[in-house]
Every structure is written in structure tokens, then in C-alpha cells.
Amino acid sequence: MRPLSASNLLEIWERGLGKTPLEQALVILAVAFPQAAWDTLAKLTIEQRDTTLFHLREQTFGSQLKGLADCPACGEKLELTFTANDLRSMGLLPNPTLSLPDTNQAGALLRRKGYEIHFRLPTSADLLNIERLAEVELAHRHLLEACIISARHRKNAVPFSELPSPITQAIIEQIGQSAALANLTIESTCPDCGQQWKIVFDVVSYFWSEINAWAMRMMREIHVIASSYGWSEADILAMSAWRRQRYLELIGD
């Protein structure tokens, strides 16, 4: 897996502006893997998607991740720092691969109280299908129903609508256990007041915020260098970050 180039990052930024986080994640993957069809990328499980985004981000911006959080008790700002290797040491993030994960899901099996449920993990395509549903509970039910491949009770087929609540809840819990990155939380303690709480970390929002900040800065650099030397955007983007910075310093002299 290669890092995203400067031109890749600007393309992602331009195509992703105004899109939902779900769509922005797919835009990042589409630019990183131009040989893959959009529908194929949308069939990655959310866990596969987030794992791939973590790897892309690490290759592009480095292993360390930093963020700020406000203490819910006293409002003190805390700086949070961790690395991709921290996640690997906890068994949450596998080592990078050269290609996209396989989108063909074998699925998983839940056996409980005479029920045998064959289900798969949710994908971006599933989330896109429920994105416009205003009622949260209805959206959750549609999502869960889409993930169930087959349901039987004592070898007899059972429609989703007739599955008892304890069974559907067990499926939800098992799906959650298989999506560690999608449910990644960071335990934090405020050094001022001692308050402890958990912060949900979303790799899509984090990666997009980095791309947005990088693109805004890069557009400014391109403007300054092009105004001084008359070079094209493509020529400036093809330069290393070190060379661009050197030209900016010369312009400022």
C-alpha cells in the first residue's frame, strides 16, 4: 500500500467537499485504489474499510495520531496521542497489506435457543441504503435485516420480523465484537480534576480533518509559489515538501 501523493490528496479534498463522512471515506479509497470499482469499495465491511484507512493514513501522514478533547467535568483541554503500533500491540490493527481486502464475506453463525442465524458484517453500501432514514430505530432494523443471510429455528426458516429480541441483540453484540476499529474508544483521565471518561475515535473524521487542513495549507503554498515563479500547479505538486518549503523561504527573504 503506497502513501497518497500530493495530487491524490488534493483530488480527495476536491471530490469530498460537501459529502457525508460515509461518502468521504469511499472517495479516499477510490483515489487510493483507482483500479477498484466504487461498488467494490462499498462492499468492504466497515472494519475492512477502517483498517484500510488507518493504513493509508499511516503511510501518508505517519504513525502518530494526535487530538484534543475537553474534559466533560471541568472543561480542561487534553491532548491525546497514540500510534498505529499501539493499536497493533492491542490486536486491534493488523499489519498493512499491498492490496484491498477481499469483499467476499463467509459470514458468521450464531446458535442460540434452537435458532441458527447466518449473518455477515455491515458494509458502506448497507449504511448508504439507510442514510436517509430519519427514524434511528427503523434504520437500525433495516441495517440488521440486511446483514442476516439466513435465519432458522429448529431447521425451519424464520423471517426477520419474527426473530425474538434476545436473538437480534445477540447478533448485534457479535457484530460489534467483530468491528473493533469502528467502536474504538480511548480511556482518558483529566489531570486537573481526575474525571475519567471514554472518547470515541472515528478514523474517517480524523483522516478527513487532516486532509482538509493539508489541502488548505497546500493551496496557499501553490498560490504563493505560482505567483512568484509562474509554475503550474502540477509542477509545484510534483516537488517534495522540502523543496516547496525552500522556495517559500526564498520568496519570504
N, C-alpha and C positions, 0 to 999 in steps of 0.2 A: 504494500500500500504506500503510494507516494504522497508527499505533502502537497497541499493545494498551492498553486503558483499565485503570483500577484494578480495576473489576469483572471485566474479562476475565482479568486476572492471577490474581485470587482464584479464579475459576471453573476456570482451568487447574490451579492448585495443588490444589484440592479433587479434581478429576477425575483428576489424575495421580498422586496419592499412592499409593504401593504398587505402581505399574505399572513395567514394564520401560522402559529408555530408548527402545526402539523404539516402545512404546505412548505414552510421554510426548511424543515428537516428533509423533505423529499427533494427540494431544489438543491440543497448541499450535496446530497447523494447523486443526483442526476448530473451535476457538474463534475463530481469526483469520479464517477463511473459512466462516461458518456456512451459506452457500448451497451449499457443496460437500459431496457425499455422502462418507461415510467411505471407501467403496470407491474413489472417485475419488482421494482423497488418498493412499490406499495404493498407487495405481498410478503416482504420481510416482517417477521414478528417485531413487536415493539422492542423486545430485548435485543434482537439482532440489529435493529436499526440503531439503538442507543449505543451498543457495543461498537458498531462501525463508526459512529460519530465520535465516540471517545478516542478511537484510534486515529481518525483523521485529525482531530483537534490536537492530539499529542504530536503527530508528525508535523503539523503546521505551526503551532504556537508553543510547543514544548510540553513537558510532563507536569509542570506545576500549575495548580489552579488556585486562584485567589478570589476572595469575595468579601463583602461587608454585610453584616447583619445587625439589626437593632435588638437589644435586649427587650423582651416583652414586659419586663417588670420595671426597669428604671430608664430604658431608652438609650443606654450607653451603646456606642457603636463598637462592634467587634470585628476584627479582621480574621477571616478563616482561610487557612491554607492546607492543601493536601495535594498529593501527587497521584498519577495514574498507577505508579508502583504500589502505593498504599492500598489501592483497590485490588490490585493483583495479589498482594500478600493476604488479603482477607477473602480471596477466592471469588471476588465479585466481577473481575475483569480478566478475560483470557488474554494471551499474548496476541499481538497483531498478526493478521494473515494478509496474503497478497491479493486475495480476491474477495468478492462478496460472499456472504454465507448462502447456503442452499435454501431456497424458499419452499422446497417440498417438505412439509411437516408430516412426520409419522403420527403425531398426536400422542395423547396420554390416556390412560384408562383409570377410571375411578370405580371401585367396587365397594358398595356400602348398602346394608339392609336389603339385599336382594336386587339392588339397582346396579346396572353396569353402564357407565357413561363413557363414551369415547369422545374426547374433545381435543381441540387444538388451542394454541395461544393466539391472542388478538394481533391484528396487523394494522398498518396505517390505512389500508383500504377499508377495514371494518370501521375505524374511527372516522374516516371521511364520510361513510354512509350514515353515521348518526350525528354528525357535526351540527346539523341544522335543527335537530330535535330540541325544542325548548324545555320539555319536561325531563329533568335529570333521571328520575326513576325509570321512565319509559326508555330513555337512551341506554341505560344500563341493561335493561332487559333485552333490548334488541341486540346489544353487543354480545351478551352472554349466549343468546339463542344462535347467533351467527357462529359462535365458537364450538357449538355442540355438533359433532359429526353424526352420532347416533346415541339413542337412549333406550335402554331395555330394563324391564322389571320382570324378573324370573323368566327371561328369554322372550318376553313379549314387548314389542315396540311401544314406546310411550312418547306422546307428543310433549314438546317443551312446556306447554301451558299446564300440563298435569304433573310436572315434577314437583315434589314437596319442597318447601323452603329449606329444610336441613340439607337436602341433596344439592340444591343450587348454591347454597352457601359454602358447602364443602368444595364445589368446583371452583368458586371464586377464590377461596383460600389457596387451593392448589395452583391456580393460575398465578396468584400473587407471589407464591414461593418460587415460581419459575421466572419471575421478572424482577430480579434483584436491583438492576440498574434503574428500571422505571420507578422503583419505590425506594430509591436511595435517600437515606436520611443521615444527617451529621449531628451527633450529640455535642451540644455546646454548654459551656458554663460561663456565666458572666463574672469577670474578675472583680467587679465593683460590688455587686450585691449577692453573688452566689447563686443566682437563678439558673436552673438547668432546664433546657428545652431542646427539642429536635427541629432541625431545619431540613426541609425537603430540597434536594438538589436536582434540578432539571437540566440535563446536558444540552437539550435543544435550545432553551432560552439563553443559557450561559454562552454557548458557542456562537449563537446569533449575535448576542451583545458584543462579543469580541470582534466578530466580522464587521459589524456596523461601525464600531469605534475605529477599527483599522481602515475601513473604506473612507470614512470622513477625513481621517488624517492623510491618507494617500491621495485623495482628490485635491487636497490643499497642496501637497508636495508637487503633484503633477502640474498644477496651475502655476506655482512659483517657478519651477524649472523650465516649463514650456514658455512662460512669459519672458524668461531671461535668455534662453538659448534657441527657442524656436523648434525644439524637437517634438516629435509626435508622442501621443500617449503610449502607443505600443513600444516605442524606443525607450521611454522612461520606465515603463513597467518591466522591460526586459533587463534592466540594471539590477544589480544586487542592492540590498538595503544599505550596505556600507557605501557604495558609490553614490546613491541618491543623497545620503546624508552629507557626503563630502561636497557635492555640488551645492546643496543648501547652505553649507557653511561658507563656501566661496561667494555665493550670492549675498550672504549677510555681511561679508567683510567690507 
